């Protein structure tokens, strides 16, 4: 009886690793369905938004705010550059400039908040236009060109993958 048990144990010890190896080997030989190549496109979302009235309005407001607040900020920095040579009049002027910057920034923020519903509608229109163009041209993935470039995610893309002009055209 002992003789029949021992060969069985040896067979299990030998066959177990062989079974695992055989299963792995067959898994690599099994045919796999090939997925078709996926077309990837790019869109400059900022351009698509700027092509709409709300986007133009937002860009103008941002330019105005940047110019006005930038000029005031330069004045504050000029006073700060004086360091310990700052006078009492400079301190007063600086305090006035800082409070002016804060008040104007708050006013611009309020204007941008009022513009938000229009921008939300513009973003939805842009999404619809991009989706429509992508689907009609067989693209399965569309990325924001600026985000892809800034992040380093994409370092090269052919010009024919840019769907920006087509998306802007689809808006109209």
Backbone as a ProteinNet text record, in pm:
[ID]
protein_1_A
[PRIMARY]
XXXXXXXXXXXXXXXXXXXXXXXXXXXXXXXXXXXXXXXXXXXXXXXXXXXXXXXXXXXXXXXXXXXXXXXXXXXXXXXXXXXXXXXXXXXXXXXXXXXXXXXXXXXXXXXXXXXXXXXXXXXXXXXXXXXXXXXXXXXXXXXXXXXXXXXXXXXXXXXXXXXXXXXXXXXX
[TERTIARY]
80.7	0	85.5	191.2	279	338.2	363.3	422.5	327.8	199	105.4	87.1	105.4	89.5	209.1	328.7	449.6	454.1	431.2	434.8	328.4	217.3	112.4	156.6	224.2	274.1	377.6	461.9	562.9	496.9	394.7	326.7	261.4	202.9	140	245.3	357.9	465	523	532.4	588.9	485.3	360.7	257.5	205.7	204.5	151.2	228	361.8	433.4	418.6	414	397.2	261.3	159.9	26.4	22.6	85.8	90.8	164.7	279.2	358.9	279.5	212.5	133.7	19.6	-46.3	-157.4	-107.9	4.6	60.6	104.1	162.8	207.2	91.4	-15.5	-132.9	-200.7	-192.8	-253.4	-186.1	-56.8	13.4	-5.6	-44.5	-63.4	-207.6	-299.8	-440.4	-460	-542	-564.3	-638.2	-597.9	-662.1	-722.8	-835.8	-898.1	-818	-788.7	-713.3	-810.6	-777.1	-862.6	-817.8	-911.5	-874.4	-800.8	-719.7	-646.7	-746.3	-715.9	-804.7	-749.4	-835.7	-793.6	-800.4	-693.7	-686.3	-679.8	-765.8	-768.6	-743.3	-717.8	-688.8	-773.3	-813.5	-891.7	-835.6	-820.5	-783.1	-913.6	-946.5	-1074.3	-1087.3	-978.6	-983.1	-1027.7	-981.9	-1023.6	-1171.2	-1216.6	-1357.3	-1446.5	-1405.7	-1483.4	-1476.4	-1358.7	-1341.6	-1418.6	-1455.3	-1530.6	-1678.2	-1719.1	-1857.9	-1870.2	-1986.9	-2003.3	-1964.1	-2002.6	-1969	-1818.2	-1752.5	-1607.5	-1536.9	-1587.4	-1529.9	-1547.7	-1665.7	-1694.9	-1603.2	-1583.6	-1495.9	-1351.8	-1304.2	-1167.1	-1145.1	-1241.6	-1229.8	-1226.3	-1311.2	-1315.2	-1183.3	-1129	-1002.8	-887.2	-885	-779.8	-787.8	-908.8	-929	-882.8	-923	-884.7	-733.8	-671.7	-527	-451.7	-497.8	-431.7	-444.5	-566.9	-591.7	-525.3	-543.9	-485.7	-333.8	-284.8	-140.6	-72	-134.2	-77.4	-71.6	-178.4	-180.7	-76.6	-62	35	177.8	204.5	338.7	369.8	268.1	288	320.8	251.3	277.3	419.5	460.3	594.6	702.4	673.3	769.7	790.2	682.2	692.6	768	735	801.3	951.7	989.1	1130.5	1214.5	1151.1	1224.3	1278	1218.4	1265.4	1254.3	1366.5	1366	1358.2	1376	1369.9	1227.6	1130.9	990.8	947.1	872.4	825.1	683	636.8	500	400	430.1	341.8	336.5	453.1	457.5	373.9	382.4	304.1	154.9	114.2	-27	-70.8	15.5	-16.1	-26.6	64.7	63.2	-65.9	-104.8	-228.4	-349.5	-351	-460.3	-460.8	-342.7	-332.9	-380.2	-337.9	-377.4	-528.4	-587.6	-733.8	-805.8	-749.4	-807.1	-799.8	-684.9	-669.3	-772	-787.8	-883.1	-1026.5	-1062.8	-1199.1	-1224.2	-1126.6	-1143.7	-1145.6	-1061.5	-1060.1	-1194.2	-1250.9	-1382.5	-1489.4	-1481	-1577.5	-1564	-1440.2	-1419.4	-1468.1	-1444.7	-1494.2	-1646.4	-1712.8	-1859.2	-1906.1	-1836	-1873.2	-1852.5	-1744.5	-1718.3	-1820.2	-1864.4	-1966.5	-2098.2	-2131.3	-2252.8	-2243.3	-2124.2	-2101.5	-2102.5	-2093.5	-2081.7	-2193.4	-2321.4	-2424.6	-2404.2	-2361.6	-2334	-2215.8	-2115	-1996.7	-2031.1	-2118.6	-2161.4	-2231.4	-2317.6	-2386	-2285	-2185.2	-2082.1	-1999.9	-1969.5	-1894.2	-1974.3	-2104.7	-2189.7	-2194.9	-2206.4	-2208.8	-2076.6	-1966.3	-1834.3	-1822.5	-1867.9	-1864	-1945.3	-2062.8	-2148.4	-2082.4	-2023.1	-1956	-1837	-1757.4	-1640.3	-1685	-1784.7	-1835.1	-1887.1	-1961.1	-2017.2	-1908.1	-1809.4	-1698.4	-1617.3	-1592.2	-1514.1	-1585.4	-1712.6	-1788.3	-1797.2	-1824.2	-1840.3	-1709.1	-1595.7	-1465.6	-1395.8	-1465.5	-1412.3	-1309	-1309.2	-1215.6	-1279.6	-1202.5	-1254.9	-1205.4	-1098.7	-1043.7	-1011.3	-1053.1	-1018.6	-965	-849.3	-783.3	-771	-765.7	-739.1	-592.1	-569	-433.3	-340.5	-386.4	-302	-268.1	-364.5	-340.5	-243.6	-263.1	-175.6	-32.1	-15.5	118.9	184.4	108.6	162.7	202.5	122.4	146.8	259.2	296	397.3	340.2	209	142.6	162	154.1	172.9	287.2	385.7	499.3	499.3	418.4	407.1	268.9	211.8	85.8	84.1	36.8	28.7	-76.5	-57.6	-150.7	-292.3	-303.9	-437.4	-519.5	-463	-538.7	-604.8	-582.7	-640.4	-782.8	-877.8	-1019.6	-1076.5	-989.9	-1036.2	-1121.6	-1072	-1146.5	-1280.2	-1281.8	-1407.2	-1505.7	-1455.4	-1544.2	-1601.8	-1521	-1570.2	-1676.4	-1651.3	-1748.3	-1878.3	-1868.6	-1987.3	-2070.4	-2008.4	-2082	-2184.3	-2154.6	-2237	-2344.9
-118.4	0	125.5	119.3	234.6	268	171.9	192.9	269.6	252.3	324.4	469	498.7	635.8	721.4	670.2	745.4	789.3	703.2	751.9	857.5	848.3	947.7	1085.1	1088.6	1214.3	1273.9	1189.9	1239.3	1295	1227.3	1274	1410.2	1431.4	1558.7	1667.7	1635.4	1734.6	1770.9	1677.9	1702.4	1765.1	1719.6	1765.6	1906.2	1945.2	2077.4	2190.3	2193.9	2300.5	2290.4	2168.7	2152.1	2202.4	2181.9	2229.4	2381.7	2448.1	2594.1	2647.4	2586.9	2630	2609.9	2495.8	2467.1	2567.2	2600.9	2696.5	2834.2	2877.2	3006.4	3004.6	2894.6	2883.2	2886.2	2817.3	2817.4	2953.6	3026.9	3160	3256.6	3239.5	3330.3	3291	3165.8	3119.4	3142.5	3156.7	3171.5	3295.3	3286.7	3402.3	3512.6	3634.1	3750.7	3835.4	3892.4	3981.5	4111	4155.3	4279.8	4395.9	4498.2	4615.8	4710.1	4774.1	4866.1	4987	5049.4	5169.7	5279	5351.6	5458.4	5591.5	5673.8	5805.5	5902.3	5978	6077.4	6214.4	6304	6440.4	6540.5	6664	6770.3	6892.7	6964.4	7086.3	7191.9	7312.7	7425.6	7479.1	7431.6	7464.2	7614.6	7681	7826	7898.3	7853.4	7915.7	7890.3	7769.2	7735.9	7821.3	7839.4	7924.2	8070.8	8115.7	8255.5	8288.3	8188.6	8210.3	8240.2	8224.4	8248.5	8384.5	8447.7	8579.5	8583.3	8483.6	8482.2	8471.7	8394.3	8381.2	8511.4	8580.8	8710.7	8810.1	8809	8899.4	8871.4	8744.4	8706.2	8747.1	8723.1	8760.1	8911.1	8990	9135.9	9179.3	9119.5	9152.9	9115.9	8999.4	8957.3	9048.3	9087.6	9178.8	9313	9363.8	9492.2	9481.7	9373.5	9354.2	9340	9260.6	9241.3	9371.4	9451.6	9579.3	9674.1	9693.3	9788.2	9744.6	9619.6	9571.4	9559.4	9527.2	9518.3	9652.2	9757.2	9892.2	9932.2	9904.7	9936.5	9854.3	9728.8	9641.3	9691.5	9741.9	9796.3	9914.7	9997.1	10112	10065.3	9962.1	9907.9	9851.8	9780.8	9722.1	9830.4	9939.8	10050.4	10109.5	10120	10170.7	10070.1	9942.9	9837.8	9831.7	9865.5	9861.3	9963.6	10063.9	10165.5	10108.9	10000.3	9934.1	10023.1	10042	10120	10270.4	10311.2	10454.8	10502.2	10419.4	10453.9	10564.7	10659.5	10772.1	10744.3	10829.8	10816.6	10836.5	10928.5	10952.1	10827.9	10762.4	10639.5	10529.2	10521.3	10419.9	10443.7	10570.3	10604.4	10572.1	10608.6	10583	10432.3	10357.8	10212.2	10154.4	10198.2	10148.1	10180.3	10300.5	10339.6	10250.5	10227.4	10142.7	10000.1	9945.1	9808.1	9799.2	9895.2	9890.3	9909.6	9990.6	10008.8	9878.2	9811	9682.4	9581.7	9575.7	9481.1	9511.3	9639.1	9678.5	9647.6	9680.6	9655.3	9505.4	9429.8	9284.4	9224.4	9274.2	9225.6	9259.9	9378.2	9419.2	9332.2	9304.6	9218	9076.4	9027.7	8894.7	8888.8	8994.6	8999.8	8997.3	9071.1	9071.8	8933.9	8867.9	8733.8	8633.1	8651.6	8563.6	8580.9	8704.8	8729.7	8667.6	8657.5	8601.8	8447.9	8387.7	8242.1	8163.5	8200	8121.9	8121.5	8233.9	8240	8150.5	8149.7	8066.8	7918.2	7882.1	7742.9	7698.1	7785.3	7754.1	7744	7831.3	7828.2	7700	7655.8	7531.5	7411.6	7410.2	7300.5	7300.2	7418.9	7428.7	7381.2	7417.3	7373.3	7221.4	7162.9	7017.3	6946.9	7000.7	6942.3	6950.2	7066.1	7084	6989.3	6978.9	6890.1	6744.8	6703.7	6565.7	6535.2	6628	6609.8	6594	6681.5	6675.7	6547.7	6512	6391	6267.1	6254.5	6137.5	6130.5	6243.8	6242.7	6214.7	6236.4	6211.9	6086.9	6010	5882.5	5891.5	6000.9	6014	5953.6	5871.5	5810.8	5883.8	5963	6039.6	6179.8	6281.4	6419.8	6483.5	6546.8	6608.4	6759.3	6833.7	6977.3	6994.2	7059.9	7074.9	7142.2	7246.6	7321.3	7238.4	7166.4	7082.8	6969.8	6908.3	6798.5	6847.4	6966.2	7020.4	7061.8	7131.8	7179.5	7065	6961.4	6850.7	6759.3	6770.5	6681.7	6546.3	6532.6	6408.3	6377.7	6480.4	6463.6	6554	6495.3	6575.9	6596.9	6521.4	6539.4	6496.7	6573.8	6536.7	6599.5	6525.8	6578.1	6688.1	6782	6893.6	6848.8	6738.3	6693.5	6635.5	6631.6	6583.9	6699.2	6823.7	6941.3	6963.6	6953.9	6967.9	7104.1	7198.4	7328.2	7402	7417.9	7492.6	7427.7	7295.2	7223.9	7241.4	7242.9	7260.8	7402.1	7500.8	7639.8	7652.2	7588.8	7590.2	7523.3	7415.6	7342.4	7424.1	7522.1	7608.9	7695.3	7728.7	7826.7	7766.2
0	0	0	69.3	76	-60.7	-141.7	-273.5	-364.9	-351.1	-437.6	-396	-269.3	-222	-263.5	-252.1	-282.1	-428.6	-527.6	-664.9	-691	-624.4	-643.8	-593.5	-479.1	-425.9	-519.5	-575	-668.7	-793.9	-840.7	-961.1	-937.8	-822	-789.9	-782	-718.6	-706.4	-842.1	-930.8	-1063.7	-1155.7	-1148.4	-1240.3	-1208.4	-1083.6	-1047.4	-1117.1	-1108.6	-1178.9	-1330.9	-1382.5	-1527.4	-1573.3	-1492.8	-1526.7	-1532.2	-1437.1	-1433.9	-1555.9	-1587.5	-1703.1	-1831.4	-1843.5	-1963.6	-1977.8	-1869.3	-1874.7	-1918.4	-1864.8	-1904.3	-2049.9	-2093	-2231.3	-2328.1	-2297.1	-2384.5	-2387.2	-2278.1	-2273.3	-2368.9	-2389.6	-2480.8	-2625.9	-2653.2	-2789.7	-2835.2	-2740.4	-2775.2	-2862	-2964.9	-3052.3	-2977.7	-3003.5	-2942.5	-3052.8	-3024.9	-3122	-3127.4	-3245.4	-3259.8	-3259.3	-3179.3	-3175.8	-3286.7	-3350.2	-3458.5	-3402.1	-3484.9	-3443.1	-3407.6	-3303.1	-3258.4	-3306.6	-3362.6	-3408.2	-3290.1	-3273.5	-3167	-3231.5	-3185.9	-3238	-3126.9	-3169	-3073.9	-3107.2	-3003.5	-3020.2	-2926	-2976.5	-2891.9	-2833.1	-2715	-2650.9	-2627.7	-2594.3	-2571.6	-2698.4	-2814.2	-2940.7	-2968.6	-2938.9	-2962.7	-2872.4	-2748.2	-2657.2	-2699.6	-2741.9	-2781.8	-2909.6	-2986	-3109.5	-3081.9	-2957.7	-2920.1	-2850.3	-2855.9	-2793.5	-2645.3	-2568.9	-2425.7	-2405.9	-2489.6	-2481	-2514.5	-2616.2	-2652.7	-2538.6	-2478.9	-2367.7	-2249.1	-2219.1	-2108.4	-2137.1	-2258.2	-2293.5	-2282.2	-2328.3	-2317.2	-2171	-2089.5	-1947.7	-1879.3	-1913.5	-1854.4	-1897	-2023.8	-2071.1	-1998.6	-1985	-1916.5	-1770.4	-1704.9	-1564.3	-1551.3	-1637.8	-1631.3	-1653.4	-1747.3	-1775.2	-1656.5	-1610.8	-1502.1	-1371.5	-1334.6	-1209	-1220.2	-1338.5	-1359	-1340.8	-1393.1	-1377.3	-1229.7	-1157.4	-1014.2	-937.9	-974.5	-909.8	-933.4	-1052.7	-1082.9	-991	-964.5	-875.7	-733.7	-689.2	-554.7	-548.7	-651.2	-654	-658.4	-726.3	-731.5	-591.5	-517.3	-379.9	-293.7	-308.7	-230.6	-259.8	-382.1	-420.6	-345.1	-289.9	-214.1	-83.3	-39.7	82.5	205.2	275.6	400.2	374.5	248.8	214.9	191.5	221.7	199.5	296.1	243.2	325.4	374.8	462.1	512.8	399.2	308.8	193.7	104.3	87.7	7.5	72.3	206.4	277.3	257.5	266.7	246	102.7	7.4	-133.7	-159	-98.2	-114.1	-57.9	60.9	122.9	34.1	-22.9	-112.7	-237.8	-294.1	-413.4	-385.3	-271.1	-236.1	-218.4	-151.3	-133.2	-266.8	-355.7	-489.2	-568.2	-560.7	-629.6	-578.7	-447.8	-389.3	-432.9	-433.4	-472.3	-620.4	-704.9	-848.9	-878.2	-810	-829.5	-790.7	-682.4	-638.9	-742.5	-800.1	-902.4	-1028.2	-1069.1	-1185.7	-1158.2	-1037.7	-1000.7	-1009.8	-965.9	-972.4	-1118.2	-1203.6	-1345.7	-1408.3	-1369.8	-1423.3	-1370.9	-1247.7	-1191.3	-1266.9	-1302.6	-1380	-1519.7	-1570.2	-1703.4	-1702.5	-1585.7	-1573.9	-1642.6	-1628.8	-1699.8	-1852.1	-1907	-2051.3	-2086.3	-2000.2	-2025.8	-2015.5	-1923.5	-1910.9	-2039.2	-2092.4	-2218.1	-2333.3	-2333.7	-2438.3	-2428.9	-2307.4	-2289.3	-2339.1	-2311.9	-2360	-2512.1	-2571.5	-2717.7	-2777	-2711.6	-2758.1	-2748.6	-2637.8	-2621.1	-2730	-2757.6	-2860.6	-2997.6	-3028.5	-3157.5	-3171.2	-3068.1	-3072.1	-3087.1	-3011.2	-3020.3	-3159.8	-3215.5	-3349	-3453.7	-3449.8	-3545.9	-3527.1	-3403.2	-3375.5	-3428.1	-3398.6	-3441.9	-3594.1	-3657.6	-3803.1	-3876.1	-3809.6	-3872.3	-3818.7	-3735.9	-3688.4	-3576.6	-3501.8	-3389.5	-3265.3	-3195.1	-3072.7	-2948.5	-2962.9	-2850.9	-2900.8	-2825	-2856.1	-2728.7	-2741.1	-2626	-2648.7	-2539.2	-2546.8	-2585.9	-2698	-2751	-2649.2	-2584.7	-2490.5	-2366.8	-2315.5	-2197.2	-2231.7	-2347.6	-2389.5	-2407.3	-2463.6	-2485.6	-2353.6	-2268	-2139.8	-2048.2	-2047.6	-1955.1	-2002.4	-2129.7	-2184.4	-2223.7	-2212.6	-2247.9	-2396	-2479.2	-2623	-2665.1	-2729.7	-2773.4	-2924.4	-2996.9	-3141	-3185.8	-3276.8	-3340	-3478.9	-3574.3	-3709.4	-3715	-3807.9	-3821.3	-3856.8	-3928.7	-3969.7	-3854.9	-3734.4	-3617.7	-3542.5	-3588.6	-3523	-3573.6	-3483.7	-3517.5	-3478.5	-3440.7	-3390.4	-3492.6	-3613.6	-3716.4	-3745.5	-3753.8	-3780.6	-3664.8	-3541.7	-3425.7	-3425.6	-3459.5	-3465.3	-3575.2	-3687.8	-3798	-3756.1	-3678	-3632.5	-3533.6	-3469.6	-3375.6	-3448.2	-3572.3	-3645.9	-3725.7
[MASK]
++++++++++++++++++++++++++++++++++++++++++++++++++++++++++++++++++++++++++++++++++++++++++++++++++++++++++++++++++++++++++++++++++++++++++++++++++++++++++++++++++++++++++++

